[in-house]
Amino acid sequence: MTSKTVVQYTPEQTSTLIAEYAAGVSVEAIAVAMGKSVRSVIAKLSREGVYIAKGKAATASERVTKAQLIDQIAAHLGVPAEKLESLEKATKEALALVAAATMVA
């Protein structure tokens, strides 16, 4: 029984893939343009020795919580954090923007 090897990437596709990745095009954009999955593109770039994995996500001890952001905002504004407790309903992204804006102001 002979097995037939299926070529997933032609040499031209591989060259294009590497060139686009080296030029800073996102893996997601490359995958869409080539009609491949993101996982397939990452695997091919890894086999070619050019893929650089993204940094690991922050550990639980490094993550900033919504409560910590509210505490930072309250401290900068000079008010008790309890006065701002309703901000817990805001998204973390919104709180981070407010915290950053209040630190600059």
C-alpha positions as protocol buffer text, in pm:
chain_id: "A"
residue {
  index: 1
  type: MET
  ca { x: 0 y: 0 z: 0 }
}
residue {
  index: 2
  type: THR
  ca { x: 152 y: 329 z: -106 }
}
residue {
  index: 3
  type: SER
  ca { x: 59 y: 648 z: 60 }
}
residue {
  index: 4
  type: LYS
  ca { x: 28 y: 961 z: -145 }
}
residue {
  index: 5
  type: THR
  ca { x: 165 y: 1278 z: 12 }
}
residue {
  index: 6
  type: VAL
  ca { x: -72 y: 1571 z: -11 }
}
residue {
  index: 7
  type: VAL
  ca { x: 105 y: 1901 z: -58 }
}
residue {
  index: 8
  type: GLN
  ca { x: -61 y: 2158 z: 167 }
}
residue {
  index: 9
  type: TYR
  ca { x: 168 y: 2446 z: 68 }
}
residue {
  index: 10
  type: THR
  ca { x: 341 y: 2487 z: -267 }
}
residue {
  index: 11
  type: PRO
  ca { x: 693 y: 2631 z: -267 }
}
residue {
  index: 12
  type: GLU
  ca { x: 546 y: 2959 z: -396 }
}
residue {
  index: 13
  type: GLN
  ca { x: 289 y: 2968 z: -116 }
}
residue {
  index: 14
  type: THR
  ca { x: 561 y: 2896 z: 138 }
}
residue {
  index: 15
  type: SER
  ca { x: 775 y: 3181 z: 5 }
}
residue {
  index: 16
  type: THR
  ca { x: 479 y: 3419 z: 13 }
}
residue {
  index: 17
  type: LEU
  ca { x: 384 y: 3305 z: 361 }
}
residue {
  index: 18
  type: ILE
  ca { x: 734 y: 3365 z: 498 }
}
residue {
  index: 19
  type: ALA
  ca { x: 771 y: 3701 z: 318 }
}
residue {
  index: 20
  type: GLU
  ca { x: 438 y: 3833 z: 446 }
}
residue {
  index: 21
  type: TYR
  ca { x: 507 y: 3715 z: 801 }
}
residue {
  index: 22
  type: ALA
  ca { x: 852 y: 3875 z: 794 }
}
residue {
  index: 23
  type: ALA
  ca { x: 693 y: 4197 z: 667 }
}
residue {
  index: 24
  type: GLY
  ca { x: 473 y: 4208 z: 977 }
}
residue {
  index: 25
  type: VAL
  ca { x: 144 y: 4085 z: 832 }
}
residue {
  index: 26
  type: SER
  ca { x: -60 y: 3913 z: 1103 }
}
residue {
  index: 27
  type: VAL
  ca { x: -98 y: 3536 z: 1099 }
}
residue {
  index: 28
  type: GLU
  ca { x: -475 y: 3585 z: 1090 }
}
residue {
  index: 29
  type: ALA
  ca { x: -456 y: 3805 z: 778 }
}
residue {
  index: 30
  type: ILE
  ca { x: -221 y: 3561 z: 606 }
}
residue {
  index: 31
  type: ALA
  ca { x: -455 y: 3272 z: 684 }
}
residue {
  index: 32
  type: VAL
  ca { x: -754 y: 3453 z: 537 }
}
residue {
  index: 33
  type: ALA
  ca { x: -563 y: 3556 z: 224 }
}
residue {
  index: 34
  type: MET
  ca { x: -437 y: 3202 z: 166 }
}
residue {
  index: 35
  type: GLY
  ca { x: -761 y: 3027 z: 250 }
}
residue {
  index: 36
  type: LYS
  ca { x: -595 y: 2836 z: 534 }
}
residue {
  index: 37
  type: SER
  ca { x: -663 y: 2811 z: 904 }
}
residue {
  index: 38
  type: VAL
  ca { x: -461 y: 3020 z: 1149 }
}
residue {
  index: 39
  type: ARG
  ca { x: -340 y: 2699 z: 1308 }
}
residue {
  index: 40
  type: SER
  ca { x: -216 y: 2568 z: 973 }
}
residue {
  index: 41
  type: VAL
  ca { x: -27 y: 2889 z: 900 }
}
residue {
  index: 42
  type: ILE
  ca { x: 136 y: 2889 z: 1244 }
}
residue {
  index: 43
  type: ALA
  ca { x: 234 y: 2524 z: 1202 }
}
residue {
  index: 44
  type: LYS
  ca { x: 391 y: 2592 z: 861 }
}
residue {
  index: 45
  type: LEU
  ca { x: 579 y: 2898 z: 987 }
}
residue {
  index: 46
  type: SER
  ca { x: 701 y: 2691 z: 1282 }
}
residue {
  index: 47
  type: ARG
  ca { x: 824 y: 2412 z: 1053 }
}
residue {
  index: 48
  type: GLU
  ca { x: 1005 y: 2674 z: 846 }
}
residue {
  index: 49
  type: GLY
  ca { x: 1168 y: 2810 z: 1164 }
}
residue {
  index: 50
  type: VAL
  ca { x: 1038 y: 3164 z: 1136 }
}
residue {
  index: 51
  type: TYR
  ca { x: 737 y: 3175 z: 1368 }
}
residue {
  index: 52
  type: ILE
  ca { x: 779 y: 3368 z: 1691 }
}
residue {
  index: 53
  type: ALA
  ca { x: 521 y: 3275 z: 1954 }
}
residue {
  index: 54
  type: LYS
  ca { x: 334 y: 3554 z: 2125 }
}
residue {
  index: 55
  type: GLY
  ca { x: 423 y: 3620 z: 2487 }
}
residue {
  index: 56
  type: LYS
  ca { x: 241 y: 3423 z: 2751 }
}
residue {
  index: 57
  type: ALA
  ca { x: -67 y: 3575 z: 2909 }
}
residue {
  index: 58
  type: ALA
  ca { x: -21 y: 3740 z: 3244 }
}
residue {
  index: 59
  type: THR
  ca { x: -48 y: 3515 z: 3544 }
}
residue {
  index: 60
  type: ALA
  ca { x: -328 y: 3564 z: 3793 }
}
residue {
  index: 61
  type: SER
  ca { x: -94 y: 3751 z: 4028 }
}
residue {
  index: 62
  type: GLU
  ca { x: 2 y: 3994 z: 3748 }
}
residue {
  index: 63
  type: ARG
  ca { x: -352 y: 4072 z: 3633 }
}
residue {
  index: 64
  type: VAL
  ca { x: -510 y: 4398 z: 3735 }
}
residue {
  index: 65
  type: THR
  ca { x: -864 y: 4358 z: 3863 }
}
residue {
  index: 66
  type: LYS
  ca { x: -1154 y: 4598 z: 3819 }
}
residue {
  index: 67
  type: ALA
  ca { x: -1140 y: 4668 z: 4193 }
}
residue {
  index: 68
  type: GLN
  ca { x: -773 y: 4764 z: 4168 }
}
residue {
  index: 69
  type: LEU
  ca { x: -846 y: 4998 z: 3878 }
}
residue {
  index: 70
  type: ILE
  ca { x: -1126 y: 5163 z: 4076 }
}
residue {
  index: 71
  type: ASP
  ca { x: -892 y: 5199 z: 4374 }
}
residue {
  index: 72
  type: GLN
  ca { x: -635 y: 5370 z: 4149 }
}
residue {
  index: 73
  type: ILE
  ca { x: -896 y: 5608 z: 4008 }
}
residue {
  index: 74
  type: ALA
  ca { x: -1030 y: 5688 z: 4354 }
}
residue {
  index: 75
  type: ALA
  ca { x: -682 y: 5751 z: 4492 }
}
residue {
  index: 76
  type: HIS
  ca { x: -598 y: 5986 z: 4207 }
}
residue {
  index: 77
  type: LEU
  ca { x: -926 y: 6173 z: 4249 }
}
residue {
  index: 78
  type: GLY
  ca { x: -882 y: 6185 z: 4627 }
}
residue {
  index: 79
  type: VAL
  ca { x: -1214 y: 6018 z: 4704 }
}
residue {
  index: 80
  type: PRO
  ca { x: -1292 y: 5700 z: 4897 }
}
residue {
  index: 81
  type: ALA
  ca { x: -1315 y: 5395 z: 4669 }
}
residue {
  index: 82
  type: GLU
  ca { x: -1659 y: 5319 z: 4815 }
}
residue {
  index: 83
  type: LYS
  ca { x: -1791 y: 5632 z: 4644 }
}
residue {
  index: 84
  type: LEU
  ca { x: -1698 y: 5479 z: 4309 }
}
residue {
  index: 85
  type: GLU
  ca { x: -1816 y: 5124 z: 4371 }
}
residue {
  index: 86
  type: SER
  ca { x: -2084 y: 5153 z: 4103 }
}
residue {
  index: 87
  type: LEU
  ca { x: -1799 y: 5162 z: 3850 }
}
residue {
  index: 88
  type: GLU
  ca { x: -1769 y: 4784 z: 3902 }
}
residue {
  index: 89
  type: LYS
  ca { x: -2044 y: 4756 z: 3638 }
}
residue {
  index: 90
  type: ALA
  ca { x: -1818 y: 4915 z: 3375 }
}
residue {
  index: 91
  type: THR
  ca { x: -1601 y: 4700 z: 3153 }
}
residue {
  index: 92
  type: LYS
  ca { x: -1243 y: 4643 z: 3253 }
}
residue {
  index: 93
  type: GLU
  ca { x: -1130 y: 4811 z: 2931 }
}
residue {
  index: 94
  type: ALA
  ca { x: -1332 y: 5124 z: 3010 }
}
residue {
  index: 95
  type: LEU
  ca { x: -1192 y: 5136 z: 3362 }
}
residue {
  index: 96
  type: ALA
  ca { x: -838 y: 5100 z: 3229 }
}
residue {
  index: 97
  type: LEU
  ca { x: -896 y: 5395 z: 2995 }
}
residue {
  index: 98
  type: VAL
  ca { x: -1034 y: 5609 z: 3277 }
}
residue {
  index: 99
  type: ALA
  ca { x: -747 y: 5508 z: 3506 }
}
residue {
  index: 100
  type: ALA
  ca { x: -490 y: 5596 z: 3239 }
}
residue {
  index: 101
  type: ALA
  ca { x: -662 y: 5929 z: 3165 }
}
residue {
  index: 102
  type: THR
  ca { x: -680 y: 6027 z: 3531 }
}
residue {
  index: 103
  type: MET
  ca { x: -313 y: 5942 z: 3584 }
}
residue {
  index: 104
  type: VAL
  ca { x: -210 y: 6171 z: 3298 }
}
residue {
  index: 105
  type: ALA
  ca { x: -441 y: 6458 z: 3390 }
}
